[in-house]
Amino acid sequence: MAEGVNPDFCCHTLRDVIADLPEPASPSIYLTEEGVLMMVVGIVETEDGLAYMDQAVAYCPFCGTHIQDVEALAKEKIQ
């Protein structure tokens, strides 16, 4: 698991949203294979179909708990 990532969910709402998002909303909030919590923040139509813009989530959008250090994740990815 990536450094700076908290593997525990901070609240039941976040855990439920990640586990039970219905189609086509899924996967607007998801965990990457490396364990980084991500949120889709934009969708654009391209010649090849839909493209998604996502962002690592630093704070829970439901309870405000600090979840992961996005600066540490960015440095880890650069190295």
PyMOL Python script that loads the backbone (N, CA, C, O; Angstrom):
from pymol import cmd

cmd.read_pdbstr("""\
ATOM      1  N   MET A   1       0.854  -1.186   0.000  1.00  0.00           N
ATOM      2  CA  MET A   1       0.000   0.000   0.000  1.00  0.00           C
ATOM      3  C   MET A   1       0.889   1.234   0.000  1.00  0.00           C
ATOM      4  O   MET A   1       1.953   1.228   0.618  1.00  0.00           O
ATOM      5  N   ALA A   2       0.469   2.287  -0.681  1.00  0.00           N
ATOM      6  CA  ALA A   2       1.252   3.505  -0.804  1.00  0.00           C
ATOM      7  C   ALA A   2       1.424   4.193   0.547  1.00  0.00           C
ATOM      8  O   ALA A   2       0.541   4.160   1.404  1.00  0.00           O
ATOM      9  N   GLU A   3       2.593   4.819   0.709  1.00  0.00           N
ATOM     10  CA  GLU A   3       2.863   5.550   1.948  1.00  0.00           C
ATOM     11  C   GLU A   3       1.922   6.738   2.050  1.00  0.00           C
ATOM     12  O   GLU A   3       1.608   7.366   1.039  1.00  0.00           O
ATOM     13  N   GLY A   4       1.472   7.052   3.250  1.00  0.00           N
ATOM     14  CA  GLY A   4       0.581   8.177   3.461  1.00  0.00           C
ATOM     15  C   GLY A   4      -0.887   7.834   3.297  1.00  0.00           C
ATOM     16  O   GLY A   4      -1.746   8.706   3.436  1.00  0.00           O
ATOM     17  N   VAL A   5      -1.190   6.571   3.004  1.00  0.00           N
ATOM     18  CA  VAL A   5      -2.583   6.163   2.795  1.00  0.00           C
ATOM     19  C   VAL A   5      -3.111   5.494   4.049  1.00  0.00           C
ATOM     20  O   VAL A   5      -2.478   4.589   4.593  1.00  0.00           O
ATOM     21  N   ASN A   6      -4.273   5.939   4.507  1.00  0.00           N
ATOM     22  CA  ASN A   6      -4.938   5.326   5.652  1.00  0.00           C
ATOM     23  C   ASN A   6      -5.887   4.259   5.114  1.00  0.00           C
ATOM     24  O   ASN A   6      -6.859   4.591   4.435  1.00  0.00           O
ATOM     25  N   PRO A   7      -5.624   2.977   5.404  1.00  0.00           N
ATOM     26  CA  PRO A   7      -6.459   1.912   4.844  1.00  0.00           C
ATOM     27  C   PRO A   7      -7.835   1.810   5.486  1.00  0.00           C
ATOM     28  O   PRO A   7      -8.705   1.130   4.943  1.00  0.00           O
ATOM     29  N   ASP A   8      -8.063   2.460   6.623  1.00  0.00           N
ATOM     30  CA  ASP A   8      -9.348   2.385   7.309  1.00  0.00           C
ATOM     31  C   ASP A   8     -10.258   3.517   6.844  1.00  0.00           C
ATOM     32  O   ASP A   8      -9.804   4.638   6.617  1.00  0.00           O
ATOM     33  N   PHE A   9     -11.529   3.216   6.708  1.00  0.00           N
ATOM     34  CA  PHE A   9     -12.479   4.265   6.369  1.00  0.00           C
ATOM     35  C   PHE A   9     -12.831   5.042   7.629  1.00  0.00           C
ATOM     36  O   PHE A   9     -12.955   4.470   8.712  1.00  0.00           O
ATOM     37  N   CYS A  10     -12.991   6.350   7.475  1.00  0.00           N
ATOM     38  CA  CYS A  10     -13.222   7.215   8.621  1.00  0.00           C
ATOM     39  C   CYS A  10     -14.680   7.219   9.071  1.00  0.00           C
ATOM     40  O   CYS A  10     -14.964   7.531  10.228  1.00  0.00           O
ATOM     41  N   CYS A  11     -15.611   6.876   8.176  1.00  0.00           N
ATOM     42  CA  CYS A  11     -17.025   6.899   8.545  1.00  0.00           C
ATOM     43  C   CYS A  11     -17.791   5.862   7.729  1.00  0.00           C
ATOM     44  O   CYS A  11     -17.336   5.415   6.677  1.00  0.00           O
ATOM     45  N   HIS A  12     -18.948   5.497   8.231  1.00  0.00           N
ATOM     46  CA  HIS A  12     -19.784   4.505   7.548  1.00  0.00           C
ATOM     47  C   HIS A  12     -20.256   5.011   6.184  1.00  0.00           C
ATOM     48  O   HIS A  12     -20.409   4.223   5.250  1.00  0.00           O
ATOM     49  N   THR A  13     -20.485   6.314   6.065  1.00  0.00           N
ATOM     50  CA  THR A  13     -20.980   6.865   4.804  1.00  0.00           C
ATOM     51  C   THR A  13     -19.969   6.646   3.687  1.00  0.00           C
ATOM     52  O   THR A  13     -20.337   6.204   2.599  1.00  0.00           O
ATOM     53  N   LEU A  14     -18.697   6.950   3.942  1.00  0.00           N
ATOM     54  CA  LEU A  14     -17.671   6.753   2.923  1.00  0.00           C
ATOM     55  C   LEU A  14     -17.534   5.279   2.564  1.00  0.00           C
ATOM     56  O   LEU A  14     -17.433   4.937   1.386  1.00  0.00           O
ATOM     57  N   ARG A  15     -17.530   4.415   3.551  1.00  0.00           N
ATOM     58  CA  ARG A  15     -17.429   2.974   3.297  1.00  0.00           C
ATOM     59  C   ARG A  15     -18.611   2.499   2.442  1.00  0.00           C
ATOM     60  O   ARG A  15     -18.426   1.726   1.503  1.00  0.00           O
ATOM     61  N   ASP A  16     -19.826   2.962   2.767  1.00  0.00           N
ATOM     62  CA  ASP A  16     -21.016   2.558   2.015  1.00  0.00           C
ATOM     63  C   ASP A  16     -20.991   3.082   0.588  1.00  0.00           C
ATOM     64  O   ASP A  16     -21.382   2.372  -0.339  1.00  0.00           O
ATOM     65  N   VAL A  17     -20.533   4.326   0.400  1.00  0.00           N
ATOM     66  CA  VAL A  17     -20.485   4.918  -0.936  1.00  0.00           C
ATOM     67  C   VAL A  17     -19.517   4.145  -1.818  1.00  0.00           C
ATOM     68  O   VAL A  17     -19.826   3.861  -2.976  1.00  0.00           O
ATOM     69  N   ILE A  18     -18.368   3.806  -1.293  1.00  0.00           N
ATOM     70  CA  ILE A  18     -17.381   3.078  -2.084  1.00  0.00           C
ATOM     71  C   ILE A  18     -17.877   1.673  -2.404  1.00  0.00           C
ATOM     72  O   ILE A  18     -17.640   1.173  -3.504  1.00  0.00           O
ATOM     73  N   ALA A  19     -18.550   1.039  -1.475  1.00  0.00           N
ATOM     74  CA  ALA A  19     -18.999  -0.340  -1.660  1.00  0.00           C
ATOM     75  C   ALA A  19     -20.233  -0.462  -2.543  1.00  0.00           C
ATOM     76  O   ALA A  19     -20.373  -1.444  -3.271  1.00  0.00           O
ATOM     77  N   ASP A  20     -21.131   0.519  -2.492  1.00  0.00           N
ATOM     78  CA  ASP A  20     -22.451   0.333  -3.098  1.00  0.00           C
ATOM     79  C   ASP A  20     -22.869   1.393  -4.110  1.00  0.00           C
ATOM     80  O   ASP A  20     -24.062   1.670  -4.234  1.00  0.00           O
ATOM     81  N   LEU A  21     -21.926   1.997  -4.840  1.00  0.00           N
ATOM     82  CA  LEU A  21     -22.338   2.973  -5.840  1.00  0.00           C
ATOM     83  C   LEU A  21     -23.059   2.272  -6.991  1.00  0.00           C
ATOM     84  O   LEU A  21     -22.544   1.302  -7.547  1.00  0.00           O
ATOM     85  N   PRO A  22     -24.239   2.756  -7.346  1.00  0.00           N
ATOM     86  CA  PRO A  22     -24.964   2.144  -8.473  1.00  0.00           C
ATOM     87  C   PRO A  22     -24.396   2.624  -9.801  1.00  0.00           C
ATOM     88  O   PRO A  22     -23.764   3.679  -9.857  1.00  0.00           O
ATOM     89  N   GLU A  23     -24.612   1.867 -10.865  1.00  0.00           N
ATOM     90  CA  GLU A  23     -24.263   2.306 -12.222  1.00  0.00           C
ATOM     91  C   GLU A  23     -25.216   3.427 -12.609  1.00  0.00           C
ATOM     92  O   GLU A  23     -26.370   3.367 -12.185  1.00  0.00           O
ATOM     93  N   PRO A  24     -24.840   4.433 -13.368  1.00  0.00           N
ATOM     94  CA  PRO A  24     -23.514   4.678 -13.909  1.00  0.00           C
ATOM     95  C   PRO A  24     -22.639   5.531 -13.010  1.00  0.00           C
ATOM     96  O   PRO A  24     -21.578   5.970 -13.453  1.00  0.00           O
ATOM     97  N   ALA A  25     -23.033   5.789 -11.762  1.00  0.00           N
ATOM     98  CA  ALA A  25     -22.238   6.626 -10.866  1.00  0.00           C
ATOM     99  C   ALA A  25     -20.894   5.987 -10.534  1.00  0.00           C
ATOM    100  O   ALA A  25     -19.899   6.680 -10.322  1.00  0.00           O
ATOM    101  N   SER A  26     -20.880   4.673 -10.493  1.00  0.00           N
ATOM    102  CA  SER A  26     -19.651   3.964 -10.182  1.00  0.00           C
ATOM    103  C   SER A  26     -18.654   4.161 -11.309  1.00  0.00           C
ATOM    104  O   SER A  26     -19.075   4.084 -12.463  1.00  0.00           O
ATOM    105  N   PRO A  27     -17.440   4.395 -11.093  1.00  0.00           N
ATOM    106  CA  PRO A  27     -16.750   4.547  -9.813  1.00  0.00           C
ATOM    107  C   PRO A  27     -16.393   6.007  -9.546  1.00  0.00           C
ATOM    108  O   PRO A  27     -15.239   6.385  -9.744  1.00  0.00           O
ATOM    109  N   SER A  28     -17.320   6.833  -9.110  1.00  0.00           N
ATOM    110  CA  SER A  28     -16.993   8.234  -8.862  1.00  0.00           C
ATOM    111  C   SER A  28     -16.091   8.405  -7.640  1.00  0.00           C
ATOM    112  O   SER A  28     -15.337   9.377  -7.577  1.00  0.00           O
ATOM    113  N   ILE A  29     -16.143   7.499  -6.677  1.00  0.00           N
ATOM    114  CA  ILE A  29     -15.189   7.444  -5.570  1.00  0.00           C
ATOM    115  C   ILE A  29     -14.700   6.004  -5.526  1.00  0.00           C
ATOM    116  O   ILE A  29     -15.503   5.075  -5.437  1.00  0.00           O
ATOM    117  N   TYR A  30     -13.382   5.816  -5.587  1.00  0.00           N
ATOM    118  CA  TYR A  30     -12.860   4.454  -5.660  1.00  0.00           C
ATOM    119  C   TYR A  30     -11.455   4.362  -5.077  1.00  0.00           C
ATOM    120  O   TYR A  30     -10.772   5.372  -4.909  1.00  0.00           O
ATOM    121  N   LEU A  31     -11.039   3.156  -4.774  1.00  0.00           N
ATOM    122  CA  LEU A  31      -9.677   2.879  -4.325  1.00  0.00           C
ATOM    123  C   LEU A  31      -8.887   2.320  -5.497  1.00  0.00           C
ATOM    124  O   LEU A  31      -9.360   1.421  -6.192  1.00  0.00           O
ATOM    125  N   THR A  32      -7.683   2.847  -5.724  1.00  0.00           N
ATOM    126  CA  THR A  32      -6.812   2.307  -6.763  1.00  0.00           C
ATOM    127  C   THR A  32      -6.214   0.995  -6.274  1.00  0.00           C
ATOM    128  O   THR A  32      -6.357   0.636  -5.105  1.00  0.00           O
ATOM    129  N   GLU A  33      -5.547   0.286  -7.171  1.00  0.00           N
ATOM    130  CA  GLU A  33      -4.878  -0.960  -6.794  1.00  0.00           C
ATOM    131  C   GLU A  33      -3.803  -0.716  -5.737  1.00  0.00           C
ATOM    132  O   GLU A  33      -3.484  -1.611  -4.955  1.00  0.00           O
ATOM    133  N   GLU A  34      -3.242   0.503  -5.713  1.00  0.00           N
ATOM    134  CA  GLU A  34      -2.226   0.863  -4.728  1.00  0.00           C
ATOM    135  C   GLU A  34      -2.830   1.306  -3.404  1.00  0.00           C
ATOM    136  O   GLU A  34      -2.095   1.587  -2.457  1.00  0.00           O
ATOM    137  N   GLY A  35      -4.165   1.375  -3.320  1.00  0.00           N
ATOM    138  CA  GLY A  35      -4.838   1.747  -2.090  1.00  0.00           C
ATOM    139  C   GLY A  35      -5.058   3.237  -1.914  1.00  0.00           C
ATOM    140  O   GLY A  35      -5.335   3.690  -0.803  1.00  0.00           O
ATOM    141  N   VAL A  36      -4.940   4.014  -2.992  1.00  0.00           N
ATOM    142  CA  VAL A  36      -5.157   5.460  -2.932  1.00  0.00           C
ATOM    143  C   VAL A  36      -6.632   5.738  -3.194  1.00  0.00           C
ATOM    144  O   VAL A  36      -7.197   5.246  -4.170  1.00  0.00           O
ATOM    145  N   LEU A  37      -7.255   6.528  -2.317  1.00  0.00           N
ATOM    146  CA  LEU A  37      -8.656   6.903  -2.488  1.00  0.00           C
ATOM    147  C   LEU A  37      -8.742   8.037  -3.502  1.00  0.00           C
ATOM    148  O   LEU A  37      -8.126   9.087  -3.323  1.00  0.00           O
ATOM    149  N   MET A  38      -9.509   7.818  -4.567  1.00  0.00           N
ATOM    150  CA  MET A  38      -9.640   8.785  -5.658  1.00  0.00           C
ATOM    151  C   MET A  38     -11.107   9.158  -5.856  1.00  0.00           C
ATOM    152  O   MET A  38     -12.008   8.396  -5.504  1.00  0.00           O
ATOM    153  N   MET A  39     -11.333  10.352  -6.428  1.00  0.00           N
ATOM    154  CA  MET A  39     -12.681  10.808  -6.755  1.00  0.00           C
ATOM    155  C   MET A  39     -12.665  11.376  -8.176  1.00  0.00           C
ATOM    156  O   MET A  39     -11.788  12.169  -8.519  1.00  0.00           O
ATOM    157  N   VAL A  40     -13.629  10.972  -8.994  1.00  0.00           N
ATOM    158  CA  VAL A  40     -13.768  11.531 -10.335  1.00  0.00           C
ATOM    159  C   VAL A  40     -14.339  12.939 -10.181  1.00  0.00           C
ATOM    160  O   VAL A  40     -15.387  13.132  -9.564  1.00  0.00           O
ATOM    161  N   VAL A  41     -13.631  13.925 -10.754  1.00  0.00           N
ATOM    162  CA  VAL A  41     -14.069  15.314 -10.631  1.00  0.00           C
ATOM    163  C   VAL A  41     -14.507  15.918 -11.963  1.00  0.00           C
ATOM    164  O   VAL A  41     -15.004  17.043 -12.005  1.00  0.00           O
ATOM    165  N   GLY A  42     -14.322  15.166 -13.050  1.00  0.00           N
ATOM    166  CA  GLY A  42     -14.751  15.671 -14.342  1.00  0.00           C
ATOM    167  C   GLY A  42     -14.821  14.573 -15.382  1.00  0.00           C
ATOM    168  O   GLY A  42     -14.088  13.587 -15.311  1.00  0.00           O
ATOM    169  N   ILE A  43     -15.703  14.751 -16.343  1.00  0.00           N
ATOM    170  CA  ILE A  43     -15.863  13.816 -17.451  1.00  0.00           C
ATOM    171  C   ILE A  43     -15.955  14.646 -18.733  1.00  0.00           C
ATOM    172  O   ILE A  43     -16.659  15.654 -18.785  1.00  0.00           O
ATOM    173  N   VAL A  44     -15.239  14.208 -19.755  1.00  0.00           N
ATOM    174  CA  VAL A  44     -15.263  14.924 -21.025  1.00  0.00           C
ATOM    175  C   VAL A  44     -15.386  13.903 -22.158  1.00  0.00           C
ATOM    176  O   VAL A  44     -14.833  12.805 -22.088  1.00  0.00           O
ATOM    177  N   GLU A  45     -16.114  14.285 -23.191  1.00  0.00           N
ATOM    178  CA  GLU A  45     -16.262  13.427 -24.378  1.00  0.00           C
ATOM    179  C   GLU A  45     -15.077  13.685 -25.304  1.00  0.00           C
ATOM    180  O   GLU A  45     -14.787  14.836 -25.632  1.00  0.00           O
ATOM    181  N   THR A  46     -14.390  12.626 -25.727  1.00  0.00           N
ATOM    182  CA  THR A  46     -13.270  12.735 -26.651  1.00  0.00           C
ATOM    183  C   THR A  46     -13.592  11.911 -27.903  1.00  0.00           C
ATOM    184  O   THR A  46     -14.629  11.251 -27.977  1.00  0.00           O
ATOM    185  N   GLU A  47     -12.694  11.961 -28.871  1.00  0.00           N
ATOM    186  CA  GLU A  47     -12.876  11.163 -30.087  1.00  0.00           C
ATOM    187  C   GLU A  47     -12.897   9.672 -29.768  1.00  0.00           C
ATOM    188  O   GLU A  47     -13.519   8.884 -30.481  1.00  0.00           O
ATOM    189  N   ASP A  48     -12.206   9.290 -28.682  1.00  0.00           N
ATOM    190  CA  ASP A  48     -12.113   7.880 -28.294  1.00  0.00           C
ATOM    191  C   ASP A  48     -13.168   7.470 -27.270  1.00  0.00           C
ATOM    192  O   ASP A  48     -13.150   6.334 -26.797  1.00  0.00           O
ATOM    193  N   GLY A  49     -14.081   8.365 -26.918  1.00  0.00           N
ATOM    194  CA  GLY A  49     -15.101   8.066 -25.910  1.00  0.00           C
ATOM    195  C   GLY A  49     -14.946   8.964 -24.701  1.00  0.00           C
ATOM    196  O   GLY A  49     -14.298  10.009 -24.774  1.00  0.00           O
ATOM    197  N   LEU A  50     -15.541   8.559 -23.586  1.00  0.00           N
ATOM    198  CA  LEU A  50     -15.473   9.366 -22.375  1.00  0.00           C
ATOM    199  C   LEU A  50     -14.089   9.292 -21.746  1.00  0.00           C
ATOM    200  O   LEU A  50     -13.458   8.236 -21.720  1.00  0.00           O
ATOM    201  N   ALA A  51     -13.625  10.443 -21.235  1.00  0.00           N
ATOM    202  CA  ALA A  51     -12.368  10.515 -20.494  1.00  0.00           C
ATOM    203  C   ALA A  51     -12.702  11.076 -19.111  1.00  0.00           C
ATOM    204  O   ALA A  51     -13.530  11.977 -18.972  1.00  0.00           O
ATOM    205  N   TYR A  52     -12.048  10.530 -18.105  1.00  0.00           N
ATOM    206  CA  TYR A  52     -12.325  10.919 -16.724  1.00  0.00           C
ATOM    207  C   TYR A  52     -11.136  11.645 -16.127  1.00  0.00           C
ATOM    208  O   TYR A  52      -9.990  11.248 -16.340  1.00  0.00           O
ATOM    209  N   MET A  53     -11.403  12.718 -15.374  1.00  0.00           N
ATOM    210  CA  MET A  53     -10.372  13.406 -14.616  1.00  0.00           C
ATOM    211  C   MET A  53     -10.618  13.047 -13.156  1.00  0.00           C
ATOM    212  O   MET A  53     -11.714  13.259 -12.635  1.00  0.00           O
ATOM    213  N   ASP A  54      -9.594  12.500 -12.495  1.00  0.00           N
ATOM    214  CA  ASP A  54      -9.768  12.155 -11.091  1.00  0.00           C
ATOM    215  C   ASP A  54      -8.708  12.823 -10.244  1.00  0.00           C
ATOM    216  O   ASP A  54      -7.682  13.282 -10.747  1.00  0.00           O
ATOM    217  N   GLN A  55      -8.972  12.868  -8.950  1.00  0.00           N
ATOM    218  CA  GLN A  55      -8.117  13.553  -7.987  1.00  0.00           C
ATOM    219  C   GLN A  55      -8.055  12.715  -6.722  1.00  0.00           C
ATOM    220  O   GLN A  55      -9.059  12.153  -6.286  1.00  0.00           O
ATOM    221  N   ALA A  56      -6.860  12.636  -6.136  1.00  0.00           N
ATOM    222  CA  ALA A  56      -6.732  11.951  -4.847  1.00  0.00           C
ATOM    223  C   ALA A  56      -7.513  12.740  -3.793  1.00  0.00           C
ATOM    224  O   ALA A  56      -7.498  13.971  -3.794  1.00  0.00           O
ATOM    225  N   VAL A  57      -8.184  12.034  -2.910  1.00  0.00           N
ATOM    226  CA  VAL A  57      -8.993  12.658  -1.868  1.00  0.00           C
ATOM    227  C   VAL A  57      -8.147  12.813  -0.606  1.00  0.00           C
ATOM    228  O   VAL A  57      -7.648  11.827  -0.063  1.00  0.00           O
ATOM    229  N   ALA A  58      -7.988  14.050  -0.143  1.00  0.00           N
ATOM    230  CA  ALA A  58      -7.213  14.308   1.070  1.00  0.00           C
ATOM    231  C   ALA A  58      -8.097  14.225   2.310  1.00  0.00           C
ATOM    232  O   ALA A  58      -7.669  13.713   3.344  1.00  0.00           O
ATOM    233  N   TYR A  59      -9.332  14.727   2.212  1.00  0.00           N
ATOM    234  CA  TYR A  59     -10.263  14.757   3.339  1.00  0.00           C
ATOM    235  C   TYR A  59     -11.569  14.090   2.931  1.00  0.00           C
ATOM    236  O   TYR A  59     -12.022  14.236   1.795  1.00  0.00           O
ATOM    237  N   CYS A  60     -12.161  13.369   3.846  1.00  0.00           N
ATOM    238  CA  CYS A  60     -13.436  12.717   3.582  1.00  0.00           C
ATOM    239  C   CYS A  60     -14.486  13.772   3.230  1.00  0.00           C
ATOM    240  O   CYS A  60     -14.654  14.736   3.976  1.00  0.00           O
ATOM    241  N   PRO A  61     -15.195  13.608   2.109  1.00  0.00           N
ATOM    242  CA  PRO A  61     -16.216  14.580   1.732  1.00  0.00           C
ATOM    243  C   PRO A  61     -17.466  14.525   2.621  1.00  0.00           C
ATOM    244  O   PRO A  61     -18.337  15.390   2.521  1.00  0.00           O
ATOM    245  N   PHE A  62     -17.551  13.519   3.480  1.00  0.00           N
ATOM    246  CA  PHE A  62     -18.732  13.359   4.329  1.00  0.00           C
ATOM    247  C   PHE A  62     -18.505  13.803   5.770  1.00  0.00           C
ATOM    248  O   PHE A  62     -19.378  14.439   6.362  1.00  0.00           O
ATOM    249  N   CYS A  63     -17.338  13.476   6.347  1.00  0.00           N
ATOM    250  CA  CYS A  63     -17.111  13.831   7.755  1.00  0.00           C
ATOM    251  C   CYS A  63     -15.919  14.763   7.958  1.00  0.00           C
ATOM    252  O   CYS A  63     -15.717  15.268   9.062  1.00  0.00           O
ATOM    253  N   GLY A  64     -15.125  14.999   6.909  1.00  0.00           N
ATOM    254  CA  GLY A  64     -14.019  15.945   6.997  1.00  0.00           C
ATOM    255  C   GLY A  64     -12.720  15.396   7.571  1.00  0.00           C
ATOM    256  O   GLY A  64     -11.760  16.147   7.741  1.00  0.00           O
ATOM    257  N   THR A  65     -12.672  14.112   7.871  1.00  0.00           N
ATOM    258  CA  THR A  65     -11.469  13.500   8.431  1.00  0.00           C
ATOM    259  C   THR A  65     -10.346  13.494   7.399  1.00  0.00           C
ATOM    260  O   THR A  65     -10.577  13.198   6.227  1.00  0.00           O
ATOM    261  N   HIS A  66      -9.115  13.826   7.841  1.00  0.00           N
ATOM    262  CA  HIS A  66      -7.950  13.739   6.955  1.00  0.00           C
ATOM    263  C   HIS A  66      -7.691  12.266   6.667  1.00  0.00           C
ATOM    264  O   HIS A  66      -7.484  11.483   7.594  1.00  0.00           O
ATOM    265  N   ILE A  67      -7.701  11.882   5.400  1.00  0.00           N
ATOM    266  CA  ILE A  67      -7.610  10.481   5.002  1.00  0.00           C
ATOM    267  C   ILE A  67      -6.218  10.104   4.534  1.00  0.00           C
ATOM    268  O   ILE A  67      -5.681   9.073   4.938  1.00  0.00           O
ATOM    269  N   GLN A  68      -5.629  10.938   3.678  1.00  0.00           N
ATOM    270  CA  GLN A  68      -4.325  10.610   3.126  1.00  0.00           C
ATOM    271  C   GLN A  68      -3.587  11.899   2.769  1.00  0.00           C
ATOM    272  O   GLN A  68      -4.201  12.927   2.486  1.00  0.00           O
ATOM    273  N   ASP A  69      -2.273  11.818   2.790  1.00  0.00           N
ATOM    274  CA  ASP A  69      -1.419  12.958   2.485  1.00  0.00           C
ATOM    275  C   ASP A  69      -1.161  12.976   0.983  1.00  0.00           C
ATOM    276  O   ASP A  69      -0.309  12.237   0.491  1.00  0.00           O
ATOM    277  N   VAL A  70      -1.888  13.813   0.257  1.00  0.00           N
ATOM    278  CA  VAL A  70      -1.779  13.825  -1.203  1.00  0.00           C
ATOM    279  C   VAL A  70      -0.423  14.342  -1.655  1.00  0.00           C
ATOM    280  O   VAL A  70       0.045  13.962  -2.728  1.00  0.00           O
ATOM    281  N   GLU A  71       0.219  15.194  -0.871  1.00  0.00           N
ATOM    282  CA  GLU A  71       1.558  15.663  -1.231  1.00  0.00           C
ATOM    283  C   GLU A  71       2.556  14.508  -1.169  1.00  0.00           C
ATOM    284  O   GLU A  71       3.411  14.382  -2.045  1.00  0.00           O
ATOM    285  N   ALA A  72       2.454  13.669  -0.145  1.00  0.00           N
ATOM    286  CA  ALA A  72       3.329  12.497  -0.035  1.00  0.00           C
ATOM    287  C   ALA A  72       3.068  11.529  -1.179  1.00  0.00           C
ATOM    288  O   ALA A  72       4.002  10.938  -1.721  1.00  0.00           O
ATOM    289  N   LEU A  73       1.806  11.364  -1.549  1.00  0.00           N
ATOM    290  CA  LEU A  73       1.463  10.481  -2.665  1.00  0.00           C
ATOM    291  C   LEU A  73       2.041  11.010  -3.974  1.00  0.00           C
ATOM    292  O   LEU A  73       2.537  10.233  -4.790  1.00  0.00           O
ATOM    293  N   ALA A  74       1.981  12.330  -4.181  1.00  0.00           N
ATOM    294  CA  ALA A  74       2.520  12.932  -5.400  1.00  0.00           C
ATOM    295  C   ALA A  74       4.035  12.753  -5.459  1.00  0.00           C
ATOM    296  O   ALA A  74       4.575  12.428  -6.516  1.00  0.00           O
ATOM    297  N   LYS A  75       4.724  12.958  -4.346  1.00  0.00           N
ATOM    298  CA  LYS A  75       6.173  12.786  -4.313  1.00  0.00           C
ATOM    299  C   LYS A  75       6.541  11.334  -4.578  1.00  0.00           C
ATOM    300  O   LYS A  75       7.501  11.049  -5.294  1.00  0.00           O
ATOM    301  N   GLU A  76       5.783  10.428  -4.004  1.00  0.00           N
ATOM    302  CA  GLU A  76       6.029   8.999  -4.200  1.00  0.00           C
ATOM    303  C   GLU A  76       5.876   8.616  -5.664  1.00  0.00           C
ATOM    304  O   GLU A  76       6.649   7.808  -6.179  1.00  0.00           O
ATOM    305  N   LYS A  77       4.886   9.189  -6.337  1.00  0.00           N
ATOM    306  CA  LYS A  77       4.627   8.876  -7.737  1.00  0.00           C
ATOM    307  C   LYS A  77       5.728   9.441  -8.634  1.00  0.00           C
ATOM    308  O   LYS A  77       6.090   8.829  -9.639  1.00  0.00           O
ATOM    309  N   ILE A  78       6.259  10.607  -8.271  1.00  0.00           N
ATOM    310  CA  ILE A  78       7.295  11.255  -9.067  1.00  0.00           C
ATOM    311  C   ILE A  78       8.600  10.461  -8.998  1.00  0.00           C
ATOM    312  O   ILE A  78       9.324  10.370  -9.989  1.00  0.00           O
ATOM    313  N   GLN A  79       8.894   9.898  -7.856  1.00  0.00           N
ATOM    314  CA  GLN A  79      10.175   9.197  -7.674  1.00  0.00           C
ATOM    315  C   GLN A  79      10.227   7.885  -8.350  1.00  0.00           C
ATOM    316  O   GLN A  79      11.243   7.194  -8.278  1.00  0.00           O
TER     317      GLN A  79
END
""", "prot")
cmd.dss("prot")
cmd.show_as("cartoon", "prot")
cmd.util.cbc("prot")
cmd.orient("prot")
